[in-house]
Amino acid sequence: MRKFDIRKLKLRKVTVDDLNDRMLLLNLYLTQLITLIIGLAWLFFQGRNPIRVLSFPGNGEFALWGAGLAAVVLVVDVAISRWVPDEASDDGGVNERIFLKRPVWHIALIALVVSICEELLFRGAVQHAIGAYWTSIVFAAIHVRYLRHWIPTGLVFSISYGLGWIYILTGTIWAPIAAHFLVDLIMGLIIRFRRETE
């Protein structure tokens, strides 16, 4: 039996083009699982109950706030894509690779998983600790693929701040989850069907 030698371990930079579809999806879901675990652990150390944080509100007002924020985000994103050159908002092709060939049900599943995991961590735990502004800076920073260009970085920061704002306003994490889900779902569907018609 061969022993593992850490000195022979080699690290190399990998781009999205180096990953096959299976590895890309595995990376996506593994990242979300890690996000969920960190969010749950952070809530635990804050002495907060994740079930209470995720408790569903008694009325549907949160959905209106979520849909309203999502509509604003989508209008701004469409305007940016119309008047700003593609290279100024390039994410390295990650979103296109994730959504381009997915069936609609899988796009919806990805949007749901991402919205719940990320909002539990960022709005549920991080924002509780450091506030909406600093949470938005952290949220923009972890979306590393956008950091090469100021327009998508600013957009991600603004979206995060909007998500934090509707969380405070409604008092339920389901408002930012709804907004995040709708934005990811609609943008995924736009990528999927726009490329199909080109």
N, C-alpha and C positions, 0 to 999 in steps of 0.2 A: 504494500500500500504506500502510495506517494504522499509525502507531507506537503502541506500548503506552505509556500514561502511568500510572505508578503512583499519581499524585495523584488519579486518577479512580476508583481502586479503593475500593469501599465494602464495609465489613464490617457484618454484621447478625447478631443473635442468632437462631438457628434452633432450634426445638423439634422433638421427635420427630413431632409432628403436622404439621409443615411438610414432612416428607420423604415422598415416595411409597415404595412397597414396594421398588422397584428401587434407589433412592438409599439406603434404610436398609440393604439387604443389601450394597451397594457399600461403604458406610461401615463396616459390620461386618467384611467381608473385608479391606478396605484397612487398617483398624486392626490386624487380626491379622497382616497381612503386615509392617507397620511393627514390631510387637512382636517378630516372628520375626527380622527383620533386626537390630534392636537387641540381642536376645538372642545371636545368633550373633556379632555384632561384639564384644559385651562378653566373651563366652567367648574370642574370639580375642585380645583385649587382656589377658586374664588368663593367656594362654598355655595354655589348656585346649582339648582336642580335642572338638568338638561330637559327633562320632561316638562317642567314648568315653563322654561324658555321657549320650548316648541309647542306649548299648548295652543290649540286652535282658538281664535277669537270667536265670540258669540255672534258677531254680525259680519256682514260682507264688505264693510267700509274699507278694510285693508286692501281688498282687490281693486277698488277704484283708485286708491292711491298708487298701488303697484302698476296698474294699467296706465294711469296718467303719466307717471315717471317714465315708463317704458316708451310711451308715445313720444314724449319729448326727446328722449335719447335717440330713438329711431329717426325722427325728423332731423335732428342735428347731424346724425351719422350720414344720412342720405345727402344732406346739404354739403357736408365735408367731402364725401366721395364724388359729388358732382363738380365741385370747384377746386379741389385740391388734387394735385397729381398723385397717382398710385404710389410712387416711390416715397412720398412724404408720409404715408400712413402704412407702409409695408410692415407686416408682422413676421416676415420670413416664410410665408406660405403655410403657417401652422393651421390657421382656421380653414383655409381651403382644403388642406389635406385631411382635416378632421371631418368636415361636413360634405365635401363634394360628392362622394359616392355612397353616402349613407342613405338608407331608407328613412322615410319621415318618422316612423316610430322610434328609430334609433337616435335621430336628431333630438326628438322630444325627451328620450331617456337621458341623453347626455346633458341636455339643458336642465333637467330636473335634478340629476345627481350633483352637477356643478353648483346650481343655485342653492341647494340645501346645505351641502358641505361648506362652501365658501361663506355663506351668510351666517351659519352657525358659528364659524370661527371668527369672522371679521366683525359682524354686527353683534352677535351674541356674546362673544368673549372679549375680543380686542377692544372694541368700542367702549365696552363697559369699563375697561381698565384705563384707556388713554384718550377717549373722546373721539368724535367723528373726524376732526381735522387730521390728527396724527394717524388714525386708522386708515384714512384715505391715502396718506403718503405711503404707508406700509403696503396697502393694497396695490397702489400703482407700481411700487418697487418690485413686488413679487411677479407682476406681469412683465417679466424681463424682456420678452420678445418685442414689446412696444417701446422700450427705453431708448432705442436708437433714434427715435423721431419724437419731437416735442408735441406734435398734434395728437397722436394716439395716447401719449403719456398724460397729457392734459385732459383728454377725454376720459380716460380711465379714472383719473383722480376726481374729476367732476361727477362722474357716474357714482363712484364710491361715496362721495360726499352727499349726493342726492339720496342714495340708499340709506345712509346713516340718518339723514334728516327725516325721511318718512318713517324710519324705525322709531325715532324719538317722538314724532308727531302722532303716530298711531298706537304706540306702546306695544306693538306686536312684531315679531321677527318675520311673520308671514307677509307683511307688506314688501320688505326688500326681497324676500324670496320670490314673490310673485313678479316683481319688476325684473329681477335678474333672470328668472326663467323666461319671461316673455321676450326680453332683449336677446338672449342667447338663442331661443327657439326661432324667432323671426329672422335674425341675422343668419343662422344656420340654414334656414329654408331659402333665404335670398341667395346665399352662396350656392346651394344645391341646385336651384331652379334657374338662376341667372346663367350659370355656366352651361347648363343643359341646353338653353336656348341659343347660346352663342355659336 
